[in-house]
Amino acid sequence: MDPFDAAGAVLHYRFEAQATAAAFIGSVLAVAGGDGAVRLCAVDGSSNKLDLHDGAILAMAANAKGDALYTAGDDGKLKRLAADGEISVVHDGRKWVDCVACSQRGHVAWSCGKSIFLAKEGHEAVEITAPSSVSALSFSPDGKWLGAAVYGGALLVSPNQPETTKFLEWKGSHIAIGFSTDGRFCVTAMLENSLHIWKIATPEKHGNMGGYPAKPVSFDWTADGRAMLTAGADVLVMWPFTGSDGPIGQNAAIYEGGVGIVRSVRGRPRSRQVLIGYAAGGVALFNRKDDGFGYIADADGSPVIDVLFSPDGRMAGFIRENGTAGLLDMGKA
């Protein structure tokens, strides 16, 4: 494998509960579980279990400083886990906390059904009512918008002026959301195996990206922002973001060499590499320098839920539905 040989280098972890979400806090891989606990997996192979919720953890996100995690539970609580181990309750309600997201500018947002809560870290939250139940939350990299995937489109909320909103309309159920690295485009994944994209400044400029055999619920951008990586096919699909209208009206590039349906994708920071998780449980590293695939974990039959990198790109991690996880020190990006 270029640029390193991963054989024997991946640290493997197996837990007794189903894995539901993952995030990095520094070089530590945090794995959330269906039993309400977070396991902190360190580079020395050790792990530490912290019981946080009375019920499953439904979502988790790390803040921009990298010194805290936010966990959303079906016990109606949003909790903050600091790097020093301090646990605090941010929200305590009667409804499940379905989604949570953190911005690069210190905001945190979470949702309970149709209610979206938005706050600067450490401050009181404001509540915004969405037109329907929220399926996913994401902040734009430039901090201008908080996006919520809802039925019928995407609701955009200004973090600094929550009364300022914009609705990007497209019929159907939208189940994931994200923004291009320059913040100009909003993308959602849909229930019917497709993606939809809007140019935010001119939302009448939009398009559908279909033809996927499975739901492309995972998508990300390359480090240079010039292409969007998507799951949902038995090949790696990359849409161009080089023109003024991004992929609207353009064709995607496909890269063969994988092992079944792609379940999760993530671009490595400051690198041309891409981490790929498969429905059959395998994990691969794709190098855009030579379009080559190198495998870092064999398939075990359990779908990969998520693949991710630490913010500095040094650590790679993955989790599977069956409660297994992997951590790899890849060296400097």
Secondary structure in CASP SS format (residue, H / E / C, confidence):
PFRMAT SS
TARGET T0000
AUTHOR 0000-0000-0000
METHOD secondary structure of the structure
MODEL  1
M C 1.00
D C 1.00
P C 1.00
F C 1.00
D C 1.00
A C 1.00
A C 1.00
G C 1.00
A C 1.00
V C 1.00
L E 1.00
H E 1.00
Y E 1.00
R E 1.00
F C 1.00
E C 1.00
A C 1.00
Q C 1.00
A E 1.00
T E 1.00
A E 1.00
A E 1.00
A E 1.00
F E 1.00
I E 1.00
G C 1.00
S C 1.00
V E 1.00
L E 1.00
A E 1.00
V E 1.00
A E 1.00
G E 1.00
G C 1.00
D C 1.00
G C 1.00
A E 1.00
V E 1.00
R E 1.00
L E 1.00
C E 1.00
A C 1.00
V C 1.00
D C 1.00
G C 1.00
S C 1.00
S E 1.00
N E 1.00
K E 1.00
L E 1.00
D E 1.00
L C 1.00
H C 1.00
D C 1.00
G C 1.00
A C 1.00
I E 1.00
L E 1.00
A E 1.00
M E 1.00
A E 1.00
A E 1.00
N C 1.00
A C 1.00
K C 1.00
G C 1.00
D C 1.00
A E 1.00
L E 1.00
Y E 1.00
T E 1.00
A E 1.00
G E 1.00
D C 1.00
D C 1.00
G C 1.00
K E 1.00
L E 1.00
K E 1.00
R E 1.00
L E 1.00
A E 1.00
A C 1.00
D C 1.00
G C 1.00
E C 1.00
I E 1.00
S E 1.00
V E 1.00
V E 1.00
H E 1.00
D E 1.00
G C 1.00
R C 1.00
K C 1.00
W C 1.00
V C 1.00
D C 1.00
C E 1.00
V E 1.00
A E 1.00
C E 1.00
S C 1.00
Q C 1.00
R C 1.00
G C 1.00
H E 1.00
V E 1.00
A E 1.00
W E 1.00
S E 1.00
C E 1.00
G C 1.00
K C 1.00
S E 1.00
I E 1.00
F E 1.00
L E 1.00
A E 1.00
K E 1.00
E C 1.00
G C 1.00
H C 1.00
E C 1.00
A C 1.00
V E 1.00
E E 1.00
I E 1.00
T E 1.00
A C 1.00
P C 1.00
S C 1.00
S C 1.00
V C 1.00
S C 1.00
A E 1.00
L E 1.00
S E 1.00
F E 1.00
S C 1.00
P C 1.00
D C 1.00
G C 1.00
K C 1.00
W C 1.00
L E 1.00
G E 1.00
A E 1.00
A E 1.00
V E 1.00
Y E 1.00
G E 1.00
G E 1.00
A E 1.00
L E 1.00
L E 1.00
V E 1.00
S C 1.00
P C 1.00
N C 1.00
Q C 1.00
P C 1.00
E C 1.00
T C 1.00
T E 1.00
K E 1.00
F E 1.00
L E 1.00
E E 1.00
W E 1.00
K E 1.00
G E 1.00
S E 1.00
H E 1.00
I E 1.00
A E 1.00
I E 1.00
G E 1.00
F E 1.00
S C 1.00
T C 1.00
D C 1.00
G C 1.00
R C 1.00
F E 1.00
C E 1.00
V E 1.00
T E 1.00
A E 1.00
M E 1.00
L C 1.00
E C 1.00
N C 1.00
S E 1.00
L E 1.00
H E 1.00
I E 1.00
W E 1.00
K E 1.00
I C 1.00
A C 1.00
T C 1.00
P C 1.00
E C 1.00
K C 1.00
H E 1.00
G E 1.00
N E 1.00
M E 1.00
G C 1.00
G C 1.00
Y C 1.00
P C 1.00
A C 1.00
K C 1.00
P C 1.00
V C 1.00
S C 1.00
F E 1.00
D E 1.00
W E 1.00
T C 1.00
A C 1.00
D C 1.00
G C 1.00
R C 1.00
A E 1.00
M E 1.00
L E 1.00
T E 1.00
A C 1.00
G C 1.00
A C 1.00
D C 1.00
V C 1.00
L E 1.00
V E 1.00
M E 1.00
W E 1.00
P E 1.00
F C 1.00
T C 1.00
G C 1.00
S C 1.00
D C 1.00
G C 1.00
P C 1.00
I C 1.00
G C 1.00
Q C 1.00
N C 1.00
A C 1.00
A E 1.00
I E 1.00
Y E 1.00
E C 1.00
G C 1.00
G C 1.00
V C 1.00
G C 1.00
I C 1.00
V E 1.00
R E 1.00
S E 1.00
V E 1.00
R E 1.00
G E 1.00
R C 1.00
P C 1.00
R C 1.00
S C 1.00
R C 1.00
Q E 1.00
V E 1.00
L E 1.00
I E 1.00
G E 1.00
Y E 1.00
A C 1.00
A C 1.00
G C 1.00
G C 1.00
V E 1.00
A E 1.00
L E 1.00
F E 1.00
N E 1.00
R C 1.00
K C 1.00
D C 1.00
D C 1.00
G E 1.00
F E 1.00
G E 1.00
Y E 1.00
I E 1.00
A E 1.00
D C 1.00
A C 1.00
D C 1.00
G C 1.00
S C 1.00
P C 1.00
V E 1.00
I E 1.00
D E 1.00
V E 1.00
L E 1.00
F E 1.00
S C 1.00
P C 1.00
D C 1.00
G C 1.00
R C 1.00
M E 1.00
A E 1.00
G E 1.00
F E 1.00
I E 1.00
R E 1.00
E C 1.00
N C 1.00
G C 1.00
T E 1.00
A E 1.00
G E 1.00
L E 1.00
L E 1.00
D E 1.00
M C 1.00
G C 1.00
K C 1.00
A C 1.00
END
